[in-house]
Amino acid sequence: MSILSGKNILLGVTAGIAAYKTAFLTRLLVKAGAEVKVVMTPAATEFITPLTLSVLAKNPVYVNFTNEHESEERWHSHVDLGLWADYMLIAPATANTLAKMRNGMADNLLVATYLSAKCPVFVAPTMDLDMYLHPSTQNNIDVLKSYDNIIIPPEVGELASGLEGPGRMAEPEAIIAYMEKHISQDLPLNDKKVLITAGPTYEAIDPVRYIGNHSSGKMGFELARQAVNMGAQVTLITGPTNQDCSFTSINRIDVVSAEEMYKAVFAHYDNADIVIAAAAVADYKPVEKATQKIKKKSLEMQLKLTKTRDILKEMGKEKRNQFLMGFALETQDEIKNAQKKIAAKNLDAIVLNSLNDEGAGFQYDTNKIKIIDSDDQITAFSLRSKKEVAKDIFDFILNKIP
């Protein structure tokens, strides 16, 4: 599980002998779940081929401002590349490139892209011992730090010249670990464990039929993505859904029935710091499930139902230090019914949806919510994308937890 999962990483490669390590670095970034694009200086192509990195990154590699092949796009926009990236990593960063970055000398695509980037920039220097220790290099590094670049310290060891000392580019695994640690420590949900339920549950009538609802799971999945982006360790327990989760860092558990969801929830509940029950769990299930498909024999069929276990209520009973938030989808007396659920289920807050609001509820990409806390304070939000709603929900939670 990596905080880099789902992130756009722009890898800058310069002309140092350590450029050969970028094949391993690119592979590790992709394995961590990142989308990787590579920008190389022209001289770097003498140490490792663009083809190698393109195959590993599964994206084109950019070297020059223009493309010599008329069949391809002629202009490579350093601005677009800089804006695309969530993080930029320049590894290896030679003494020459450090000096250009410090002074804004945009005579190649890599430095021009660096100057256009709005994202955090990680820099992994590499050079021989005397070059690294030279006052000009140390001054360049200090100035780059003052520009808010994050310097990944070089390792001490044998250098290409045969000398021993600092100057070796950090190993790819160490670079990944450094980035993950640095990114995580500044995120508001760092070290928090978040448990989210999503989607519907299906209660089997026979092997081909079930009782269910129209929940798509979109809201729960957006909540899971937002939690990861804020640094949390996320477990997502989802009923049947077509939603895809691009973050490999999310511990996704697929279930079908309410009973399966109940068991999955309580396998993880005790360790959770924040729990959001966004799933639309079936309230009833058939008393008996037919082992074979039920054949049509008459105009009517009676189906005897029994209540499913109330997962949210059970979580409220077992709550210790968790922040527990539920969801309520109502059609009448919305606020009153939601407030009753807060008390009955020992919730810290509830997210209220109304089917009377156009663009809210099941299946939509948008939602319109009210959040009601245990003190009956109501915070209302306008119609927004579910991605924005997920952020609103976590901003609310962050104001409520220590």
C-alpha positions as CSV (number, residue, x, y, z in Angstrom):
1,M,0.0,0.0,0.0
2,S,1.5,3.3,-1.1
3,I,0.5,6.9,-0.7
4,L,1.8,7.3,-4.3
5,S,-1.0,5.2,-5.6
6,G,-3.2,7.1,-8.1
7,K,-0.7,10.0,-8.2
8,N,0.8,11.5,-11.3
9,I,4.6,11.4,-11.0
10,L,6.8,13.3,-13.4
11,L,10.3,11.7,-13.4
12,G,13.1,13.9,-14.6
13,V,16.3,12.0,-15.7
14,T,19.6,13.8,-16.2
15,A,23.0,12.7,-17.5
16,G,24.6,10.9,-14.5
17,I,25.9,7.4,-14.4
18,A,23.1,6.7,-11.9
19,A,20.6,7.1,-14.7
20,Y,20.7,3.4,-15.2
21,K,18.9,3.1,-11.8
22,T,15.9,4.9,-13.2
23,A,14.7,1.7,-14.9
24,F,14.3,0.2,-11.4
25,L,12.9,3.5,-10.0
26,T,10.3,3.8,-12.8
27,R,9.2,0.2,-12.2
28,L,8.8,0.8,-8.5
29,L,6.7,3.9,-9.0
30,V,4.4,2.0,-11.4
31,K,4.2,-0.9,-9.0
32,A,3.2,1.6,-6.2
33,G,0.2,2.5,-8.4
34,A,1.5,5.8,-9.7
35,E,1.0,7.1,-13.3
36,V,4.5,7.9,-14.5
37,K,5.7,10.2,-17.3
38,V,9.4,10.7,-17.9
39,V,11.3,13.8,-19.1
40,M,15.0,13.3,-20.0
41,T,17.8,15.7,-20.9
42,P,19.3,14.9,-24.3
43,A,22.6,13.9,-22.7
44,A,20.7,11.5,-20.3
45,T,19.8,9.3,-23.4
46,E,23.4,8.3,-23.6
47,F,23.1,6.5,-20.3
48,I,19.7,4.9,-20.7
49,T,17.4,4.8,-23.7
50,P,14.0,6.5,-23.8
51,L,12.6,3.3,-25.1
52,T,13.5,1.4,-21.9
53,L,11.8,4.0,-19.7
54,S,8.8,4.3,-22.0
55,V,8.1,0.6,-21.8
56,L,8.4,0.6,-18.0
57,A,6.4,3.8,-17.5
58,K,3.7,2.7,-20.1
59,N,3.9,6.3,-21.4
60,P,5.9,8.3,-24.0
61,V,9.2,9.7,-22.9
62,Y,9.9,13.4,-23.5
63,V,13.4,14.6,-24.5
64,N,13.1,17.7,-26.7
65,F,10.8,20.6,-27.0
66,T,9.8,19.5,-30.5
67,N,9.3,16.1,-32.1
68,E,11.2,15.2,-35.3
69,H,8.5,12.9,-36.6
70,E,5.8,14.6,-38.5
71,S,3.3,11.9,-37.7
72,E,3.5,12.8,-34.0
73,E,2.6,15.9,-32.1
74,R,5.2,18.5,-33.0
75,W,5.3,20.5,-29.7
76,H,5.9,19.1,-26.2
77,S,4.4,21.6,-23.7
78,H,6.5,21.9,-20.6
79,V,3.6,23.9,-19.1
80,D,1.1,21.0,-19.6
81,L,3.6,18.5,-18.2
82,G,4.3,20.7,-15.1
83,L,0.5,21.1,-14.5
84,W,-0.2,17.4,-15.0
85,A,2.1,16.3,-12.2
86,D,1.1,15.8,-8.6
87,Y,4.8,15.4,-7.8
88,M,8.0,15.9,-9.7
89,L,11.1,13.7,-9.0
90,I,14.4,14.6,-10.6
91,A,16.7,11.6,-10.2
92,P,19.5,11.6,-10.9
93,A,20.1,15.3,-10.5
94,T,23.6,16.2,-11.7
95,A,25.6,19.2,-10.6
96,N,24.9,20.8,-13.9
97,T,21.2,20.4,-13.6
98,L,21.2,21.7,-10.0
99,A,22.9,24.8,-11.1
100,K,20.4,25.3,-13.9
101,M,17.5,24.8,-11.6
102,R,18.9,27.2,-9.1
103,N,19.4,29.9,-11.7
104,G,16.4,29.2,-13.9
105,M,18.4,28.4,-17.0
106,A,15.6,26.7,-19.1
107,D,17.8,25.5,-22.0
108,N,16.2,22.0,-22.0
109,L,12.8,20.5,-21.7
110,L,13.4,19.1,-18.2
111,V,14.4,22.4,-16.6
112,A,11.7,24.3,-18.4
113,T,9.2,21.8,-17.0
114,Y,10.6,22.1,-13.5
115,L,10.1,25.9,-13.7
116,S,6.5,25.4,-14.8
117,A,5.7,22.8,-12.1
118,K,3.2,23.8,-9.4
119,C,3.6,20.6,-7.5
120,P,6.2,19.6,-4.8
121,V,9.6,18.7,-6.4
122,F,11.8,16.0,-5.0
123,V,15.5,16.1,-6.1
124,A,18.0,13.2,-5.7
125,P,21.5,14.6,-6.4
126,T,24.3,12.4,-7.8
127,M,27.9,13.3,-8.6
128,D,31.4,12.6,-7.6
129,L,32.7,13.4,-4.2
130,D,34.6,16.6,-4.9
131,M,31.8,17.9,-7.0
132,Y,29.3,17.3,-4.3
133,L,31.4,18.8,-1.6
134,H,32.3,21.9,-3.6
135,P,30.9,25.1,-2.1
136,S,29.1,26.0,-5.3
137,T,27.2,22.7,-5.3
138,Q,26.4,23.0,-1.6
139,N,25.2,26.6,-2.1
140,N,23.0,25.5,-5.0
141,I,21.4,22.8,-2.9
142,D,20.8,25.2,-0.1
143,V,19.1,27.7,-2.5
144,L,17.0,24.9,-4.0
145,K,15.9,24.0,-0.5
146,S,14.9,27.6,0.0
147,Y,12.7,27.3,-3.1
148,D,10.9,24.5,-1.2
149,N,12.4,21.7,-3.2
150,I,12.8,18.5,-1.2
151,I,16.3,17.2,-1.4
152,I,16.8,13.4,-1.0
153,P,20.2,13.1,0.5
154,P,22.8,11.1,-1.5
155,E,24.2,7.9,0.0
156,V,27.8,7.4,1.1
157,G,29.7,4.7,-0.7
158,E,32.0,3.9,-3.6
159,L,31.6,6.4,-6.5
160,A,32.2,5.9,-10.2
161,S,35.7,7.5,-9.8
162,G,36.6,4.9,-7.2
163,L,36.5,7.5,-4.4
164,E,34.5,6.8,-1.2
165,G,32.1,9.3,0.2
166,P,28.7,11.1,-0.3
167,G,27.5,11.5,-3.9
168,R,25.8,8.2,-4.8
169,M,22.2,8.7,-5.8
170,A,19.9,7.1,-3.2
171,E,18.8,3.6,-4.2
172,P,15.3,3.5,-5.9
173,E,13.7,1.8,-2.8
174,A,15.1,4.5,-0.6
175,I,13.8,7.2,-2.9
176,I,10.3,5.7,-2.8
177,A,10.4,5.4,1.0
178,Y,11.6,9.0,1.4
179,M,8.8,10.3,-0.8
180,E,6.2,8.3,0.9
181,K,7.3,9.4,4.4
182,H,7.6,13.1,3.4
183,I,4.2,13.2,1.7
184,S,2.4,11.3,4.5
185,Q,3.7,13.3,7.4
186,D,2.1,16.5,6.0
187,L,-1.3,15.0,5.3
188,P,-4.2,15.6,7.8
189,L,-5.2,11.9,8.1
190,N,-1.7,10.6,8.4
191,D,-1.6,7.4,10.6
192,K,-5.4,7.4,10.8
193,K,-7.3,4.2,9.9
194,V,-10.5,4.8,8.0
195,L,-13.2,2.2,7.5
196,I,-15.8,2.8,4.8
197,T,-18.8,0.8,3.7
198,A,-20.2,1.3,0.2
199,G,-22.8,0.1,-2.3
200,P,-25.8,-2.1,-1.9
201,T,-26.2,-5.5,-0.4
202,Y,-28.1,-8.3,-2.3
203,E,-30.2,-10.8,-0.3
204,A,-30.7,-14.0,-2.2
205,I,-34.2,-15.4,-2.9
206,D,-32.8,-18.2,-5.0
207,P,-29.6,-18.7,-7.0
208,V,-30.6,-16.1,-9.6
209,R,-32.9,-13.6,-7.8
210,Y,-32.3,-11.2,-5.0
211,I,-33.6,-8.3,-2.9
212,G,-31.5,-5.2,-3.4
213,N,-31.6,-1.5,-4.1
214,H,-30.3,1.0,-6.6
215,S,-27.1,2.1,-4.8
216,S,-24.2,2.5,-7.2
217,G,-21.4,2.8,-4.5
218,K,-20.2,6.0,-6.1
219,M,-20.3,8.0,-2.9
220,G,-18.5,5.4,-0.8
221,F,-15.8,5.0,-3.4
222,E,-15.2,8.8,-3.6
223,L,-14.9,8.8,0.2
224,A,-12.3,6.1,0.0
225,R,-10.3,8.0,-2.6
226,Q,-10.5,11.2,-0.6
227,A,-9.3,9.5,2.6
228,V,-6.3,8.0,0.8
229,N,-5.5,11.5,-0.7
230,M,-5.5,12.8,2.9
231,G,-3.0,10.2,4.1
232,A,-5.3,7.6,5.7
233,Q,-5.0,3.8,5.7
234,V,-8.3,2.8,4.1
235,T,-10.4,-0.3,4.3
236,L,-13.4,-0.2,1.9
237,I,-16.0,-2.8,2.3
238,T,-18.3,-2.8,-0.7
239,G,-21.4,-4.6,-1.9
240,P,-21.9,-5.5,-5.6
241,T,-21.0,-2.5,-7.7
242,N,-19.4,-1.6,-11.1
243,Q,-17.2,1.0,-9.4
244,D,-13.5,0.6,-9.9
245,C,-10.9,1.6,-7.4
246,S,-7.6,2.8,-9.0
247,F,-5.8,3.1,-5.6
248,T,-3.9,-0.1,-4.9
249,S,-3.4,1.3,-1.4
250,I,-7.1,0.8,-0.5
251,N,-7.8,-2.5,1.2
252,R,-11.0,-3.4,-0.8
253,I,-13.2,-6.2,0.5
254,D,-16.1,-7.3,-1.7
255,V,-19.2,-8.7,-0.1
256,V,-22.7,-9.5,-1.3
257,S,-25.1,-9.9,1.6
258,A,-25.7,-7.8,4.7
259,E,-24.4,-10.7,6.8
260,E,-21.2,-10.8,4.9
261,M,-20.8,-7.0,5.3
262,Y,-21.5,-7.3,9.0
263,K,-18.7,-9.9,9.4
264,A,-16.2,-7.9,7.3
265,V,-17.0,-4.7,9.2
266,F,-16.4,-6.2,12.6
267,A,-13.2,-7.8,11.5
268,H,-11.8,-4.3,11.1
269,Y,-13.9,-2.1,13.3
270,D,-11.9,-2.2,16.5
271,N,-8.8,-0.8,14.8
272,A,-10.5,2.0,13.0
273,D,-10.3,5.7,13.9
274,I,-13.0,6.9,11.6
275,V,-15.9,4.9,10.3
276,I,-18.3,6.0,7.6
277,A,-21.2,3.8,6.8
278,A,-22.2,4.9,3.3
279,A,-23.5,1.5,2.2
280,A,-27.2,1.0,1.5
281,V,-27.7,-2.2,3.4
282,A,-30.9,-4.2,2.8
283,D,-33.2,-4.0,5.8
284,Y,-34.8,-7.4,5.1
285,K,-33.8,-10.7,3.7
286,P,-35.8,-13.9,2.8
287,V,-36.3,-16.3,5.7
288,E,-35.3,-19.1,3.4
289,K,-33.2,-19.1,0.2
290,A,-34.3,-21.6,-2.4
291,T,-31.6,-23.9,-3.5
292,Q,-32.9,-24.1,-7.0
293,K,-34.4,-21.4,-9.3
294,I,-38.1,-20.8,-8.3
295,K,-40.4,-21.7,-11.2
296,K,-43.5,-19.7,-12.1
297,K,-46.4,-21.7,-10.9
298,S,-49.1,-19.1,-10.2
299,L,-50.0,-15.4,-10.5
300,E,-48.8,-14.7,-7.0
301,M,-45.9,-15.7,-4.8
302,Q,-45.5,-15.0,-1.1
303,L,-42.1,-14.2,0.2
304,K,-41.5,-14.3,3.9
305,L,-38.9,-11.8,5.1
306,T,-36.9,-11.2,8.3
307,K,-34.8,-8.3,9.4
308,T,-31.1,-8.2,8.6
309,R,-28.7,-7.3,11.3
310,D,-28.5,-3.5,11.8
311,I,-24.8,-3.0,11.1
312,L,-24.7,0.7,12.0
313,K,-26.6,0.2,15.2
314,E,-24.2,-2.6,16.3
315,M,-21.2,-0.3,15.5
316,G,-22.8,2.3,17.7
317,K,-23.1,-0.2,20.6
318,E,-19.5,-1.3,20.2
319,K,-18.1,2.2,19.7
320,R,-15.1,3.1,21.8
321,N,-12.9,5.9,20.4
322,Q,-14.1,5.7,16.8
323,F,-15.7,8.7,15.1
324,L,-18.8,7.1,13.6
325,M,-20.8,8.6,10.8
326,G,-23.8,7.2,9.1
327,F,-25.8,8.0,6.0
328,A,-29.6,8.5,5.8
329,L,-31.6,8.6,2.6
330,E,-35.0,10.0,3.3
331,T,-38.2,11.0,1.4
332,Q,-40.2,12.7,4.1
333,D,-39.5,14.3,7.5
334,E,-35.9,14.1,6.5
335,I,-34.2,16.0,9.3
336,K,-36.4,14.6,12.0
337,N,-35.8,11.0,10.9
338,A,-32.0,11.6,10.5
339,Q,-31.9,13.0,14.1
340,K,-33.7,10.0,15.4
341,K,-31.0,7.7,13.8
342,I,-28.2,9.7,15.4
343,A,-29.7,9.0,18.9
344,A,-30.8,5.4,18.2
345,K,-27.5,4.3,16.7
346,N,-25.1,6.4,18.9
347,L,-23.6,8.3,15.9
348,D,-21.3,11.2,16.0
349,A,-22.8,12.6,12.8
350,I,-25.1,11.6,9.9
351,V,-25.1,12.6,6.3
352,L,-28.6,13.3,5.1
353,N,-29.7,12.8,1.5
354,S,-33.2,13.5,0.2
355,L,-34.7,11.9,-2.8
356,N,-36.7,15.1,-3.2
357,D,-33.5,16.9,-4.2
358,E,-32.9,16.7,-7.9
359,G,-29.4,15.3,-8.7
360,A,-29.0,13.7,-5.3
361,G,-29.2,10.0,-4.1
362,F,-28.5,6.8,-6.0
363,Q,-26.8,6.6,-9.3
364,Y,-26.0,10.3,-9.8
365,D,-22.5,11.7,-10.1
366,T,-23.7,14.6,-7.9
367,N,-25.1,14.8,-4.4
368,K,-26.7,17.4,-2.1
369,I,-26.2,16.8,1.5
370,K,-26.8,18.0,5.0
371,I,-24.5,16.9,7.8
372,I,-26.1,16.7,11.3
373,D,-24.0,16.2,14.3
374,S,-24.9,14.7,17.7
375,D,-25.6,18.2,19.0
376,D,-28.3,18.6,16.3
377,Q,-26.1,21.2,14.5
378,I,-26.9,21.2,10.8
379,T,-24.4,22.0,8.0
380,A,-26.0,22.3,4.6
381,F,-24.2,22.0,1.3
382,S,-25.2,22.9,-2.3
383,L,-25.5,20.4,-5.1
384,R,-21.9,19.3,-5.9
385,S,-20.0,16.4,-7.5
386,K,-19.6,13.4,-5.2
387,K,-15.8,14.0,-5.3
388,E,-16.4,17.5,-3.8
389,V,-18.9,16.1,-1.4
390,A,-16.4,13.6,-0.1
391,K,-14.0,16.4,0.6
392,D,-16.7,18.3,2.4
393,I,-17.4,15.3,4.6
394,F,-13.8,14.8,5.6
395,D,-13.3,18.5,6.2
396,F,-16.3,18.3,8.6
397,I,-14.8,15.2,10.3
398,L,-11.4,16.9,10.7
399,N,-13.0,19.7,12.6
400,K,-14.6,17.2,15.0
401,I,-11.7,14.9,15.8
402,P,-8.5,15.6,17.9
